């Protein structure tokens, strides 16, 4: 069972854009192999940051409006938000991804 909550088109604004905490959103799809590769990384980050930051996942097939409005062209895409604005975007899987995302999220706290 994932400890990463899902966010939808319907609650994206309230949950992400109006959050007082920094937010990491993993945009993914069930059929995406690299998305499955980064899922454990996203879960580890959620566990490590706890209540200090929000870590969420959005299924782009079930929620096409938000990814389109953010210009997401390929997945996996991970976007960090602060004060309702996207401040960092990583596309695809990289071996250094966990350390990079942790450092960037820590810097936003």
Backbone torsions as a table, in degrees:
resi	resn	phi	psi	omega
1	UNK	NA	132.1	-178.4
2	UNK	-77.3	141.2	174.4
3	UNK	-96.6	13.2	179.1
4	UNK	-104.0	120.8	-179.4
5	UNK	-73.5	151.6	175.7
6	UNK	-90.5	146.6	173.6
7	UNK	-121.2	146.5	-177.2
8	UNK	-119.0	170.1	173.9
9	UNK	-54.5	-40.6	-174.7
10	UNK	-65.7	-35.4	-176.7
11	UNK	-111.9	9.6	-178.0
12	UNK	-59.7	-46.4	-178.1
13	UNK	-61.1	-49.8	-178.3
14	UNK	-67.0	-40.6	-173.8
15	UNK	-81.7	-37.2	-175.0
16	UNK	-105.4	-57.7	-172.5
17	UNK	-68.8	-27.8	-179.7
18	UNK	-102.1	10.3	-179.7
19	UNK	-71.8	139.3	175.2
20	UNK	-82.4	-17.5	177.9
21	UNK	-94.7	157.4	169.8
22	UNK	-63.2	149.6	-177.8
23	UNK	-130.7	133.1	172.3
24	UNK	-107.5	125.9	178.1
25	UNK	-120.5	124.9	176.6
26	UNK	-97.5	111.6	177.6
27	UNK	-91.2	122.0	-170.4
28	UNK	-145.9	175.4	172.1
29	UNK	-148.4	152.6	-177.7
30	UNK	-57.6	-37.4	-174.5
31	UNK	-81.6	-3.7	-172.6
32	UNK	-90.9	110.6	179.6
33	UNK	-59.6	-51.2	178.5
34	UNK	-60.4	-29.0	176.9
35	UNK	-62.8	-39.7	178.4
36	UNK	-68.2	-29.2	178.6
37	UNK	-69.0	-35.0	-178.1
38	UNK	-90.4	-10.4	-179.4
39	UNK	-54.3	-45.7	179.0
40	UNK	-64.8	-31.5	177.5
41	UNK	-64.7	-47.1	-179.6
42	UNK	-63.0	-40.7	178.6
43	UNK	-64.4	-42.0	177.9
44	UNK	-61.5	-43.0	179.5
45	UNK	-63.4	-41.9	178.0
46	UNK	-59.3	-42.9	179.4
47	UNK	-65.9	-39.6	-177.6
48	UNK	-72.9	-36.7	-176.0
49	UNK	-87.7	-20.2	176.0
50	UNK	51.7	-123.3	-176.3
51	UNK	-87.0	-3.9	-177.4
52	UNK	-73.2	-26.7	-179.3
53	UNK	-147.4	154.5	174.8
54	UNK	-92.6	136.9	174.9
55	UNK	-125.7	119.3	-172.8
56	UNK	-131.7	162.0	175.7
57	UNK	-124.7	143.5	174.2
58	UNK	-129.0	121.3	175.6
59	UNK	-77.4	113.0	-174.8
60	UNK	-70.5	-23.3	177.9
61	UNK	-72.2	-39.5	-180.0
62	UNK	-81.1	-20.2	-175.6
63	UNK	-135.4	75.5	-174.5
64	UNK	-78.3	-21.6	-172.8
65	UNK	-65.2	-49.6	-176.8
66	UNK	-64.3	-49.7	178.4
67	UNK	-58.1	-37.9	178.4
68	UNK	-64.3	-42.6	-178.5
69	UNK	-67.3	-25.0	178.9
70	UNK	-91.9	-0.3	178.1
71	UNK	72.4	29.2	178.7
72	UNK	-76.6	119.2	-176.1
73	UNK	-106.1	-21.1	178.5
74	UNK	-148.8	158.3	-179.4
75	UNK	-127.9	157.5	0.8
76	UNK	-72.8	144.5	170.9
77	UNK	-126.7	131.2	176.0
78	UNK	-116.5	126.6	179.6
79	UNK	-121.3	134.2	173.5
80	UNK	-99.2	131.8	179.5
81	UNK	-115.8	141.5	171.8
82	UNK	-139.7	130.9	-179.4
83	UNK	54.3	38.7	175.6
84	UNK	78.9	5.0	-177.9
85	UNK	-120.4	140.6	173.9
86	UNK	-70.6	126.4	-177.7
87	UNK	-114.9	-14.9	-179.7
88	UNK	-153.1	139.5	179.9
89	UNK	-136.7	129.7	174.7
90	UNK	-124.8	129.1	-178.5
91	UNK	-114.0	132.2	178.1
92	UNK	86.2	177.4	179.7
93	UNK	-101.2	138.4	172.9
94	UNK	-137.3	146.1	179.7
95	UNK	-59.7	-28.1	-178.2
96	UNK	-90.5	6.7	-171.7
97	UNK	-57.4	-45.0	-176.3
98	UNK	-59.9	-50.0	179.7
99	UNK	-62.1	-41.7	179.5
100	UNK	-61.4	-48.7	-178.0
101	UNK	-65.9	-40.0	178.8
102	UNK	-62.3	-43.8	-179.2
103	UNK	-64.2	-43.8	-178.8
104	UNK	-68.9	-38.3	178.0
105	UNK	-68.8	-40.3	177.1
106	UNK	-60.3	-39.9	-179.6
107	UNK	-64.3	-23.6	-179.3
108	UNK	-84.9	-12.7	-177.0
109	UNK	-74.8	NA	NA
